[in-house]
């Protein structure tokens, strides 16, 4: 009869060779023959996790008892499975249990990310800081901590920890890109984009598949009038992740920087196809149509943008309605006909008199008028 280590080794070889059916059979054979062999249960649970069988992996991990290191690893794996299943609260509980058994640096990362997904950023920050006590130079903890500070608009602390992440790993692409992104705020005031460009270029070079790094660099090129470079980055971002946001910002670039309304319209349409209720895209499309003097269609998109809560669209629509209201309340002083324009003569009697305002316009304005 083969010993348990031999069966487990064969299972691992089958898994590494991509033979999932054989690996599953051997793992089951091993745990059935040796039900107290914690290492076999753990590797079987890891195999199930890799096969995206997260519920089964949780059940198998629960069988691990009596060996502290295996129990800790099982709780960590259970947390990852719950997270994949969308049960983030249960994932948090599992990661905390794993840390209580034996604190490992990556469990602090997992726990912080799970808390962040639940919107508990302040708790996540405390977790990351605890993890850094174990390893002050762990780049991923510094990055996640910096990003949490950035989301909470604590930009000085975010900058500090992005720099520490880069110090730990000079080729940490996302850290380089995010640091360049937050320093853009300062560059917009000073006009000095040298450091920002350097960071963003290094970030894209180190991690060319990071969508946001491409977007950040595209905007900086646009703002510094390097339009060809900006267009190349926008197109690279679209290639990486063709979402409505990517289509919209590229369309805006084409409209404002290239003055190419035909191509811009194509990308606004693609954005609206993916997200029909995007207020910003609807507003930009209104701007495009208004510039082309297609006023009826433009007004329809302005109304749609206002309905979904776009602030500038709502303000512009209200301004337009106030104007229409005032225009409808002015009449000719001679024949009493409504004047079609706010200023000018009467189209009915030909009078050059500007007209008289009704009492509603002569009264003092009230706060509720606007």
C-alpha positions in Angstrom: 0.0 0.0 0.0 1.3 3.5 -0.9 2.0 5.8 1.9 0.2 9.1 2.2 3.1 11.3 1.2 3.5 9.3 -2.0 -0.3 9.7 -2.9 -0.1 13.5 -2.1 3.0 13.9 -4.3 1.3 12.2 -7.2 -1.8 14.5 -6.7 0.5 17.6 -6.8 2.2 16.3 -9.9 -1.1 15.7 -11.7 -2.3 19.2 -10.7 0.8 20.9 -11.9 0.6 19.0 -15.2 -3.0 20.3 -15.6 -4.7 17.0 -15.1 -7.5 18.1 -12.8 -9.5 14.8 -13.0 -6.5 12.7 -11.8 -5.5 15.3 -9.2 -9.0 15.3 -7.7 -9.2 11.5 -7.6 -5.8 11.3 -5.8 -6.6 14.1 -3.3 -9.9 12.3 -2.4 -8.0 9.0 -2.1 -5.5 10.5 0.2 -8.0 12.3 2.6 -10.3 9.2 2.6 -7.4 6.9 3.5 -5.9 9.4 6.0 -8.7 11.6 7.4 -6.4 13.2 10.0 -3.7 14.2 7.5 -4.2 18.0 7.7 -1.7 18.8 4.9 -3.7 16.7 2.5 -7.0 18.4 3.4 -5.3 21.8 3.0 -3.8 21.0 -0.4 -7.1 19.6 -1.5 -8.9 22.8 -0.5 -6.3 24.8 -2.4 -6.9 22.7 -5.4 -10.7 23.3 -5.2 -10.1 27.0 -4.8 -8.0 27.0 -8.0 -10.8 25.2 -9.8 -13.2 28.0 -8.7 -15.2 25.5 -6.5 -15.2 27.9 -3.6 -18.1 26.5 -1.6 -16.5 23.0 -1.7 -13.1 24.4 -0.8 -14.7 26.0 2.4 -16.2 22.6 3.4 -12.9 20.8 2.9 -10.9 23.5 4.8 -13.3 23.1 7.7 -12.1 19.5 8.1 -8.6 20.7 9.1 -8.1 20.3 12.9 -5.3 19.8 15.3 -2.4 21.4 13.4 -2.1 25.2 14.1 -0.2 26.2 11.0 -2.6 24.2 8.7 -5.6 25.7 10.6 -4.3 29.2 10.1 -3.8 28.6 6.4 -7.2 27.0 6.1 -8.9 30.1 7.7 -7.0 32.4 5.3 -8.1 30.2 2.3 -11.7 30.2 3.7 -11.6 34.0 3.7 -10.4 34.1 0.1 -13.3 31.8 -0.9 -15.9 33.8 1.0 -14.6 36.9 -0.8 -14.9 35.2 -4.2 -18.5 34.2 -3.3 -19.3 37.9 -2.5 -19.7 37.2 1.2 -17.2 39.9 2.3 -18.4 40.1 5.9 -17.7 36.4 6.4 -14.3 36.9 4.6 -13.4 39.5 7.2 -14.3 37.1 10.0 -12.1 34.4 8.5 -9.1 36.7 7.9 -9.4 37.9 11.5 -9.5 34.3 12.8 -6.4 33.5 10.7 -4.5 36.5 12.2 -5.5 35.4 15.7 -4.0 31.9 15.1 -0.8 33.2 13.6 -0.4 36.7 12.1 1.0 36.6 8.6 1.7 39.7 6.5 -0.5 38.7 3.6 -3.5 38.2 5.8 -3.3 41.8 6.8 -3.4 42.7 3.1 -6.5 40.4 2.5 -8.3 41.8 5.6 -7.6 45.4 4.7 -8.9 44.9 1.2 -12.0 43.2 2.4 -12.7 46.0 4.9 -12.2 48.6 2.2 -14.7 46.8 -0.1 -17.2 47.2 2.8 -16.5 50.9 3.0 -14.7 50.6 6.3 -11.6 52.5 5.2 -10.6 53.7 8.7 -10.6 50.1 10.0 -8.6 49.0 6.9 -6.0 51.7 7.7 -5.6 50.4 11.2 -5.1 46.9 9.8 -2.5 48.0 7.3 -0.6 49.9 10.1 -0.7 46.7 12.2 0.7 44.7 9.3 3.6 47.2 8.8 4.7 46.5 12.4 5.5 43.0 11.3 7.3 44.2 8.1 7.9 47.9 7.7 9.1 47.5 4.1 6.2 45.4 2.7 5.4 47.3 -0.5 1.8 46.1 -1.0 0.8 47.2 2.5 2.3 50.7 1.9 0.4 50.8 -1.5 -2.9 49.8 0.0 -2.5 52.2 2.9 -1.7 55.0 0.6 -4.7 54.3 -1.6 -7.0 54.3 1.4 -5.6 57.7 2.4 -6.1 58.9 -1.1 -9.7 57.8 -1.1 -10.2 59.7 2.2 -8.5 62.7 0.6 -5.6 62.6 3.1 -3.2 63.4 0.3 0.0 64.1 2.3 -0.1 60.7 4.0 -1.0 59.0 0.7 2.0 60.6 -0.9 4.3 59.4 1.9 3.2 55.8 1.7 3.3 55.7 -2.1 6.9 56.9 -1.9 7.6 54.2 0.7 6.1 51.5 -1.6 8.3 52.7 -4.5 11.3 52.8 -2.2 10.6 49.1 -1.4 10.1 48.3 -5.1 11.3 50.9 -7.6 9.4 49.1 -10.4 6.0 49.1 -8.6 4.0 50.4 -11.5 0.7 51.1 -9.8 2.4 53.0 -7.0 4.3 55.1 -9.5 1.1 55.9 -11.4 -1.0 56.6 -8.3 1.7 58.9 -6.9 1.9 60.7 -10.2 -1.9 61.0 -10.1 -2.1 62.7 -6.7 0.8 65.0 -7.5 -1.1 66.2 -10.5 -3.3 68.3 -8.1 -0.2 70.2 -7.2 1.0 70.5 -10.8 -2.3 72.0 -11.9 -1.6 74.9 -9.5 2.1 75.3 -10.2 2.2 74.4 -13.8 5.2 72.2 -13.3 4.5 68.7 -14.6 8.1 67.4 -14.8 7.9 65.0 -11.8 4.3 64.0 -12.6 5.3 63.0 -16.1 8.4 61.2 -15.0 6.4 59.1 -12.4 3.5 58.3 -14.8 5.9 57.3 -17.6 7.8 55.0 -15.3 4.5 53.6 -14.1 3.3 52.8 -17.6 6.7 51.3 -18.5 6.8 49.1 -15.3 3.1 48.0 -15.7 1.8 48.7 -19.2 -1.4 46.8 -18.6 -2.6 49.2 -15.7 -5.6 51.0 -17.2 -5.6 53.9 -14.9 -1.9 54.6 -15.4 -2.6 55.0 -19.1 -5.5 57.3 -18.4 -3.6 59.5 -15.9 -0.7 59.9 -18.4 -3.1 60.7 -21.3 -4.7 63.6 -19.3 -1.3 65.0 -18.4 -0.2 64.9 -22.0 -3.4 66.6 -23.0 -3.0 69.4 -20.4 0.6 70.0 -21.6 -0.5 70.2 -25.2 1.2 66.9 -26.3 -1.9 65.8 -28.1 -0.4 63.0 -30.2 1.0 61.3 -27.1 -2.3 61.8 -25.2 -4.2 60.2 -28.1 -1.9 57.2 -28.1 -2.4 56.7 -24.3 -6.2 57.0 -24.6 -6.3 54.4 -27.3 -4.0 52.1 -25.3 -6.4 52.4 -22.3 -9.4 51.6 -24.5 -7.6 48.5 -25.8 -7.0 47.4 -22.2 -10.5 48.0 -20.9 -13.2 49.2 -23.3 -15.6 50.6 -20.8 -17.9 53.6 -21.1 -15.6 55.9 -19.1 -12.7 55.2 -21.6 -14.9 56.0 -24.6 -16.3 59.1 -23.0 -13.0 60.8 -22.0 -11.5 60.0 -25.4 -14.6 61.5 -27.0 -14.1 64.6 -24.9 -10.5 64.8 -25.9 -11.5 64.5 -29.6 -14.1 67.2 -29.2 -12.0 69.7 -27.2 -8.4 69.1 -28.3 -8.8 67.8 -31.8 -12.1 69.6 -32.7 -13.2 66.4 -34.4 -16.9 66.3 -33.7 -17.6 63.4 -36.1 -15.2 61.0 -34.4 -16.1 62.3 -30.9 -19.8 61.6 -31.6 -18.9 58.0 -32.5 -17.2 57.5 -29.1 -20.0 59.2 -27.2 -22.5 56.8 -28.8 -20.3 53.8 -27.8 -20.2 55.1 -24.3 -23.9 55.6 -24.1 -24.5 52.1 -25.5 -22.7 50.7 -22.5 -24.1 53.1 -20.0 -27.2 54.9 -21.3 -27.8 56.8 -18.0 -24.3 58.4 -17.7 -25.0 62.0 -16.9 -21.5 63.2 -17.9 -21.7 61.5 -21.3 -25.2 62.8 -22.0 -24.0 66.3 -21.1 -20.9 66.0 -23.4 -23.1 64.8 -26.2 -25.4 67.8 -25.6 -22.3 70.1 -25.9 -21.3 68.4 -29.2 -24.8 68.7 -30.7 -25.2 72.3 -29.5 -21.9 73.2 -31.2 -23.2 71.7 -34.4 -26.4 73.8 -34.0 -28.6 70.7 -33.8 -30.5 72.5 -31.0 -33.6 70.2 -30.8 -31.5 67.0 -30.4 -29.1 68.9 -28.1 -32.0 70.0 -25.8 -33.2 66.4 -25.6 -29.8 65.2 -24.3 -29.6 68.1 -21.9 -32.9 67.1 -20.4 -31.8 63.5 -20.1 -28.6 64.5 -18.4 -30.5 66.7 -15.9 -33.0 63.9 -15.2 -30.1 61.6 -14.0 -28.8 64.3 -11.7 -26.0 65.9 -13.7 -25.3 69.2 -11.8 -24.2 71.4 -14.8 -27.0 70.1 -17.0 -29.6 70.9 -14.3 -28.3 74.4 -13.8 -28.2 75.0 -17.6 -31.7 73.6 -18.1 -33.0 75.8 -15.2 -31.4 78.8 -16.7 -33.0 78.1 -20.1 -36.4 77.6 -18.5 -36.1 80.9 -16.6 -35.2 82.6 -19.9 -38.2 81.1 -21.6 -40.4 82.1 -18.8 -39.3 85.7 -19.0 -39.5 85.7 -22.7 -43.1 84.5 -22.6 -44.1 87.3 -20.1 -43.1 90.2 -22.3 -45.6 91.9 -24.6 -45.7 94.7 -27.1 -46.6 98.1 -25.4 -48.7 99.1 -28.5 -50.6 96.0 -29.7 -50.1 93.7 -26.7 -48.7 90.8 -28.7 -46.1 88.5 -27.1 -42.6 89.4 -28.0 -40.6 86.5 -29.4 -37.3 87.9 -28.3 -36.3 89.4 -24.9 -35.1 92.6 -26.7 -36.3 94.0 -30.0 -39.3 95.1 -31.9 -42.8 93.6 -32.3 -43.2 91.1 -35.2 -47.0 91.9 -35.4 -47.2 95.7 -35.5 -43.6 96.5 -36.4 -43.1 98.7 -33.3 -39.6 99.4 -32.2 -40.7 99.7 -28.6 -38.9 97.1 -26.5 -42.1 96.2 -24.8 -43.3 96.3 -21.2 -42.8 93.8 -18.4 -45.7 92.3 -16.6 -46.0 92.9 -12.9 -44.4 89.5 -12.2 -41.2 90.9 -13.7 -41.4 94.3 -12.1 -41.6 92.9 -8.6 -38.5 92.3 -6.4 -36.8 89.0 -7.1 -37.4 86.3 -4.5 -35.0 83.5 -3.4 -37.4 80.9 -4.8 -37.3 82.4 -8.3 -33.9 80.7 -9.2 
